Amino acid sequence: MGVINVTPDSFSDGGLFFDRKKALDHGLELEAEGADMIDIGGESTRPGAIPISAEEEIRRVIPVIKALSAHVKVPISIDTYKAKVARMAIEAGASIINDISALRFDPDMVHIAREHKTPVVLMHMLGSPRDMQTNPVYRDVVRDVYNFLKERIEYAEKNGIRRDDIIIDPGIGFGKRLNHNLSLVKHLEVFKELRRPILIGPSRKSFIGEILRCPVNERIGGTAAVVAVAIMKGANIIRVHDVKAMKDIARMADAVKEVS
């Protein structure tokens, strides 16, 4: 899953693709580099981010989705927790909803996913982006996140979303300290018990910078290490910025994993 942030303030590439033409060109580049799907977001969810209105988010992402969907063959995912944005994104050509709130922030989101029979990513997060890193505390981070995702799967199914349309994401970097993130990666195979595809998004995250003591633009090696481990532990979808490099990592990890 290649990432396009149509934002002025995302932690990794804020402002780079805020221009619609640049966003479109980047989407074409991601597909050429081997992305199997493209995730488009119009609101930064970095720690401390201030929410924007649905109208502003729509203004940012819908023209990009319309343009890109006419030129790429891979599915487009809309990264939003707002039902209105998701509905318009689907009408514009998106076919996956990536909801960081796991259908909690907007009660209408589950109805949009059900109505359009759209696959949905359910992600774990403590609090909201604005306060999630203030003081994240868990009794057992792996078990706590597991139980949360189990409950959200059950909620989605009870509200008419097919189990086959559900993807889970443990939410690396969303309300987690360094050791929380490392534990989730190390024990990712636990989430296979939920019998749903696992998406993981470690790309350029701050816990990598904390360990390697490097800025965002120098975290490709650290990201690669996490991606390789995550695939070996059962990840099915890797959400990344550096598609070409991570595609190679994924192919090698798959080769090692599949050898008898």
N, C-alpha and C positions, 0 to 999 in steps of 0.2 A: 504494500500500500504506500504509494508516493504521496507526499504532503504538499499542498499549496495553501499558504496562509495569506488570504487577501486582507491583510491587516497592517496598520502602521506600527504595531507595538508587540508582536509576538516575540517570545524570548530568543528564538533562534534566527529567524529570517524576517523579522518585522520590517515592513516597508519595502522589501525587495520586490514583492509581487502585488503591491497595492494598486499599481497601474494595470488596467484590464488587459492591455496588449501583452505586457510582460507575463501576466498570470497565464494567459492563453499559450504563449510561446513555451512557458515552463511546463505546462501540462503536456504539450506535444513532446517536449524533451523527455519528460518522465516516462511516457509511453514508449518512446524510442529506446530508452535505457532499460526497459524490461519491466516496468510497473504492471502488475496484474489488476490494479484498481487505483483510483486517484481520489484522495480525500481533500475536500475543499472546505475551508472554514473562514468565517468573516469576523469572528470575535476572539480576541486573545484569551486563552485560559491559563496563562502563566500565573505563578503565585503573585497575589496582590492585584490582579487585573480587575479593573472596574467594568461592570456590565454595560453593554450598549443596548439600544432599543432594537426591537425586531425590524423596524423600518430601515434603520441604518444597516443592519446586517443584510437585509434583503437587497438594499442598494448596492452593497459590495459584492455579494456572491452570485445573484441570479444572472446578471449579464455574462459572468465568467462561465457558469454552468451551461447556459444556452449556447455560447460560442464553442465551448470545449466538447459538449456532447455531440455536436455536429461534425466533429473532426476526429474523435478517438473511438476506438472499438472497445476499450476496456470500461468496466462499470465505474460510475462516479458516485462517491459517497459524500453526503452533506454532514459536516461536523457542526451540529447545533443541538441545543436543548429546548428550542422554541418550536412549538407545533406549527405556527404560521410560517416560519422560515422553512421548515421541513416540507410542508405541503407545496409551497411555491417552488422549492428546489426540485421536488419530484416532478411537478408539472413542467419544469424547465429541462429535465433530462436526468436528474439524479435517480439512482435506484437502490441506494443503501442509506440508512440513517445511522449516524455515529453519535450517540447521546452520552455525554460525560456524566449525566445525572442518572442514567439507567431508568429513564421514564419517570423521574420523581419531581422535577422542577416545574413541568408543565403537564397538567392532568390530561390535556387533549392530545399529547404526543402518542400515547398508546392507540388512540382511535385513528390517528393518521396512518400509523404503521399497519394497523389491521385493515383499514379501508383500502389501502393501496397494495396490501400483501408485500410489504417492503421488508427485507432483512434489516435487523436492527442490532447495533452493538450496544451492549449493556456494560457500562464501566463503573468500577468502584471509585468513590471519592469521599473523603471526609469533608463535611461543610461545603463551601463554595470556593471557586478560585481565589476570591478576595481574602479568605481567612483560613484556607485549608492547611497552610504551613505554619500557622500560629503556634499550635501545640498539639501535634498529632500523637495520640496515645492509643495503644492496643494492648489487650491481654495476650493475644497470640495473633500476630498480623496475618499469618497464612490462614488460620482457622477463621478469624474474624472476616476476612475478605471472602473466603469460601462461603461462609454462611450468608453473607450479604448477597453474593451473586446467586446462590441457590434460591433465596427468597425472591429476588428480582426475576429470575426465570419463571418461578411459579406465578408471580404476579402477571407477567406478560402472557403466559399461557392461559390463565384464568380470564384474561381480557381479550382473548381471541387471536393472539399472535401464535402462529404455528411454531412448534419447537424447532423445526428445521430452519426457521428464519431467524434464530437467535444465535448471536456471537457474544462471547464474554471477554472482558478485558479487566485484569486486576488493577489497572490504574497506576502504573509506575510513575512516581513523581507527583501524584495527586493526593496530598495529605499523608505523605510518608517521609520519614527521616531516612538517612543513609542506610542503616541496617535493615529497615523495613523493606526498602527496594531490593537490597541484596537477598534477603530471605525469600521474597516473592519469586525472584528469578531462580534461586537455588532449588526451591521446592515447587516449581511451576507444574510438575507432573501431578501434583495433588488435584489441580483443577480439571484434569482429564476425567476425574470421577463424575463431573457434572455432564459429561458426554455432549459437550458443545464445542465448536471450534474456538480456539483461544487466540485473541489478538493481543499483541504486546507492543508498547510504544516507548522504547528506551532512547530513541534517537536524540543525541546531543544533550541529554538531560543533566541537571545540575549535580546529581550524585556521581556521575562520571567525572565531571570537573572537580568535584570534591576529592575524589580518590587520586586522580592524575594531576591535579593542580594545573589545569589548563583552561583557557577560555572556550567559549562555545564553538568557534570555528576550528578548534584543534581537537575535537572529541570524536573524530571518525574512527580512530583505532579503538578507543574505549567502547564506542557503540558497536563496532564489529565484534568485539569479544562478547558483549552481552547478547547480541543477536545469535551468535553461534551457540552459546550455552542455552539460550531460550529454545532454539530449534531442537537441540538435543533433548531438552526437557519436555518437548511436546507442543511448542507454539506452532500455530497454523498460519497466522498472518502477522507480518512484521511491518509496523508503521514507521517509515523512515523518510528522512530528507534526501539522503545520498543513495539514490536507487541503484545506480550502476555498480558501485562498490558493494552494497549490501546484497544485491542479486548474486554476485559471485560468492559472497560469504554463505548465503542460503544454499546455493547449489553444492558447495563443498560440504557443508554441514549435513545436507540431505544425503550426499554420497556416503559419508561416514556412517550415518545413522542406519542406512538401508543395507549396508554390506552384511553378508552372513558371517 
